[in-house]
Every structure is written in structure tokens, then in C-alpha cells.
Amino acid sequence: MRRIVLMIFVLLLLLKAGAQNRISGRVTDEENFPLIGANIYFPELNKGTITNRQGEYSISGLPTKKLKVQFSFVGFSNSIETVNLSDGDTVLAIKLTPEIIQSQEVVVSGAYIGSQHENAIKIDVMRSRDILLAGTPNFMESLTKVPGVDMISKGQGISKPVIRGLSMNNILVMNNGIRIENYQFSEDHPLGIDGNGVERVEIIKGPASLLFGSDAIGGVLNFIKEQPAPTGEIVGDYTMQLHSNTLGINNSLGIKAASRNLFGGVRLSTKNHADYIQGGGNFVPNSRFNETTFNANFGVTGAVGTAKLFYDNFSQNLGITAPPVITLITEQGRKAEIWFQDLNHQMISSENNLYFGKLKWVINGGWQQALRKLRTTLEVPVIEMRLNTFTYDSKLYFPSTKKSEYIFGVQGMVQNNQNLNNRLSQFLPDANISNFGVVGLAKFTLAENIKLQGGLRFDSNKTETVEIKTGTQNKNVTPVSNQSSSLSGSLGLTYHPAEKVNFRANFAKAYRVPNLSELTSNGMHGNRYEIGNANLEPQNSYESDFSIHYHGSFLSFDLAAFYNKINDYIFISPTSDTTSTGAGIYRFSQTNAALFGGEAGIHFHPKTLPWLHVKVTYASVIGKQQNSDYLPFIPAQKFRYEVRVKRDKLGLLKNPSVQIAALSALAQNRPSPHETATEGYTLVNLSLYSEVQISQQTFIFGVSANNIFDTQYFDHLSTLKPLNYLNEGRNFSVSLKIPFGVK
């Protein structure tokens, strides 16, 4: 309650200190014609607007501060400017140049808000439009179009991200900059976030513990919420998507508004999907899933800065395809009734940027509660747990010069896991977990085209559990007290030998502390009995990462290579023992390991064929233990091909495009000792997209056909492969988005 009262006080303080600063101007093309509907956006303030019919814009209520502002318009290059706002008016006129291949944009997941090309760590961006047109019921699957990103899946409802061969707690998932804590430790647990209301996903490939602490050892997925309404407008949208394979329907309705100093919005979304049809025509029993999401936000912009408050409520019922259920479900259905996960995740988070002269103070915090129930054929849950987490992040941005920037911050987390209602199985014990970290960052401009950035971080972690008696085995589990400290750091360089060429090199040391499951698990988990190891040490990663990027008017090219050495890599493997019921017993252990590989991509737009786009990407990773055995859950080498035809207008159609895409996965002949090899496969997809203007109303629609030839295949990372269930067969999807608004 005290935190809520304090937040309300901060909001009122910012509102009372209403800023008088205003920026205005005109956005045009190179021939000085106005660009109507161009977007002007301040990422730090979460504030923006669009140009009118004369290409003019105006934003007031801005703080006295040097800020980044992005100007963007479809078919034109983005312009990222730094404006030094002072009391009164600032006039800024912008000319955008045509650019068929979209260039850099502002990213916020790094320590410094700026363009992608300015970061020593490559940050990939997946926008909401591309996610919608992916044409899949699985939100995570749409992100695998980014080279180096894959997923471990258990059907369409349960999936986990894999970045450069690392997964589970080695990947940090964030909701608008707040780490998501919802039992991410297992491949049987879902991602835990909904794609509706997401503006874009920013993806960091490689160690990011310097910025985010433990669990960012392999990379980060940061789901950035949609932008607020333009100042002075009330806008919204209704989005619907239908899927043939799962008989699924997705619905989302959102509305938002913004005034001079206030902004806010709400969104309600639902998903309902039946058991999916595998290649060849048979359904996969109990792969059904249902989701309901409610999001709300409110914020204030004033002379002192900005304050934003978010609420997210995400509920899921996820069927589990497991041996006990296979004979019980004989026809395709959509309601989860037996053997399913009943999940609810709530998050209240606050993001605040305060400006004191040339000093910026960022204060972010979040409280979240994850409820997890496992239901089988009993009337009550077999497992019922509650995880409460409070996270905080405070950073001071010291006054910057043309050649240097400095940041100092503290981050931390306090967490409590509790078993509820004395259920039959207590797979994890009651526990208290805490983390505290101190970080220092610096960025230097050595020359006009050379920038150096890096930093150091110290963390202290503690996990304490209480004694439990498991219901299934009637054994006492000894309490665990695990304490550790870790030092992280990174040093990165960006070099621009020419305007369109960018080299990156980054060296990072990262860590991950053993999670609660790895330390203490003692019970059935899926089809196996897992036993934790209280003596596990933190993982330590040492990665070198090199990349080159070229961006021209008609051609872009990317090439990246990495080597990641991990000491004390934590993994689970079977033993020769079994339980009294015959289930295999698995134990956690450690070894040194290494992962290495890279990604490449080319995007070609012929000057003589302005309506044609051709893209090809490639990704490969190899993971090996110290004894030369291969690591588990390592994706196969993959090629992706895309041919897209796009026009500005075709009859009544605005911005119509047709895309033919293919995915070729090579055979994965390097399985871990407890996996089997997987044959290669090729999938072909087709999608269409367009906007239609009827009177004053815009309709945005898309049609997708995935796996057109109904290919029967196993993905190497599918956990249904051991049960001999294939991946999803042919799927047709139709999407419709109806934006609306008033001034």
C-alpha cells in the first residue's frame, strides 16, 4: 500500500510541475512534399504524435532535457535526432529520404537509448505487424524468424525461447523492461506473455548479465508495449485472427488516449485453440490451450520527467500431451479438462524517468505473482504453488559530453515460493530468494567513427528453503542454503569505416545462479523423477562476439560469429535408477561446455524492380560438453528464404504485399547422448497483406498459409518427438485489424 501511495504522489508531483517546453516543425520528403501521418516519438517519455495534412507536428509538456526523438514513415529512412529542450519552443524540421529496406530504429533494451547501430551489442527487432502475419497460433514461433532464435515446443500452447543454443533459465524474458518470474526453469512451462498489445520485441543474442544480472547469460527477449495514443487523440483497434489447424480464434480490443500531460489505455485479449493437427491429418490429444489477458496503463509527463504505471493479468489453461492422457482423449476438443496447467500471472510495474538539470534518474520497480496449478484426473490440483516477486532497478545517468557517458545503478530481486493447500506433490520446497547487484557503465567516443562501451557488475545471491515431505515418495527433503557472489563485465567496440558499414566486437563475462528446481527438485516432473543438487555452483560464461553490417539503398548484409565458453554448465541427465513405479530418475550435474556458431543474412531489393524484395538468412550453433558429448536442445542448422512483392497501391488496396517464404532445416546429426538424431525438412509458407480504405475507415487484413504441402516432420526441439507426435501440419489463418479514433 505504501508503494502505491508513493507512486500516486509522484504522479501528482509530475502533473503539478507541468512543463512548458514544446517542440514543433514539419516533416517532408526530399522534394519538400509533406509526409502525412509521419510518426514522431520520444522513447524515454513514451510520448509522441503524428503529422497533419501539412506535414506539421507539435508536442508540448516536455521536460528540460536532452532527449532522443525518432521520426519515421513507411517507405522512408528513420531519422533519430538528439534535441536539447529548454524553456520555451524548439523548432525542428526534418526531411526523410526514401528507403525501401528499413534502416535503424531506436532500441531501449541496452543501457543507452539510441539507434541499433550505436550499440556494441547487436539488438534485433521484431515488429508487431510481422508477428501478426507469421500466421501461427504459437506466439513464440513468430520470433524464430530472427536468425539464431529457436524454440523448444510441446505443441502450440507451450514453448520456450532458445537463443544460440541456450534456453530455459539461461534466457531472460522481460515485459517492458521488467523480468518475468513465472517458473521459467522447465521446457514444459510456457513463455508466459501475450503478443497482443506488443509494439515490438527486442532481442539480445549473447550474454547480457552486465545489464540484467542472472538468467541473461544466453540472451534477452524484451517485449515492448505499444506506443501511447498521439497527443490529443483517443484511438484503439480491434484485432481478430482465425486458424484452421487448431480451429482457433484470437480476439483483442484496445483503446488508449493521451492529453498534454496524461496518457493511458486498456486492452482485453482472448485465445481459444483446439488440439492441433499434425502433418498427415491426425490430431495430437490434449494439445489444446486457452488464454485471457487484461492490460492497463496510466502515465504522466511533466517538467520533472515521466511516470508510468502498468497492470498485466495473464491466465492460461494449457493441455499437456503425456502418456497417461493419450488413451483418455479420443477426439479433437478445445476445453482443458484433464492433465492441464492452470496458470495465472499478475504484474504491477512502474517506470519513472526523473530529470534534475543534466542528471537523469531512472527508477523502475515491479511486483508480480505467479500461480501454478497442475491438474490431472483428480478433483483438486496435484501441484499448487505461488511465486511472489518484487524487482527494483535504479540508475543514475550522469551528465554526458560529446565523448563520454556514465551510468551507475543498483538492481535487485526479493522472491518467495510457497506451496499452497498441502497438495499431493510438493515438487519444489517453500523458499526465499534474494539478489542484489551494483553496476557501473561507461561509453566513450574515441574518434568520430569509433565508440567503446563497457562496464562491471557485482552481484550477491541467496536461496534458502525449508524442509518438506513429498507426498509421492514420503521422503524428507533437507533444507538448502545456497549463497554466491559473481562478477560480470563486458567490453564492446563499434567501428564505422564508412557511412553504410558497421563493425562490432564484444567480449563479455556473464553468470547464472542455480535455480530452485536445479537445487531442490525431488519428485515427478512430466514423465520422469527429478532430483536436484544442492552443491551446484553458478555458471560462468565467457563469450566473444563479432559482426559486420552493411546497409545500402538496395542491399543489406549481416554476418555474425560467436564463441561462448561456459564453466560449470548445469544440465540434467538420466541415471540407471528408477522409481518403484518404473519412472526414470534424473539428476542435475555440471560440466564445462562450449557453444559456437553464427548467423548470416542478406536482403536484396533490385533498383530496376522496385516492388521486389528477396531475403535469405542462415543460422548455426554447435554445443559440446568437455568430454566431447553434444549438449541437449541444440537446434539444427536453418536456412530461411523470403520473396516479397509489395506495391504502394493497387486499385482499392493500399500497401498490398504477397510473400512466399521457405524454411529448410538440415538434419541434426549431433544429438546429445539422451536424444536421437532428427531428419531435415523444408516448409513453404505464403502470406498476403493489405490495407483497404472504405469511406474514412481503414481495414487491415492478412491471409497466411503455413506448411502449404502439409509436410510431416519432427523439429529437433519438439518435446513431443519422443511420443512420436509430428509438428503442426497445414494451417490457414485470416487476420483482420480495425483501427479507430477521434481527436
Order of alpha helices (4+ residues) and beta strands (2+ residues): alpha-beta-beta-beta-beta-beta-beta-beta-beta-beta-beta-beta-alpha-alpha-beta-beta-beta-beta-beta-beta-alpha-beta-beta-beta-beta-beta-beta-alpha-beta-beta-beta-beta-beta-beta-beta-beta-beta-beta-alpha-beta-beta-beta-beta-beta-beta-beta-beta-beta-beta-beta-beta
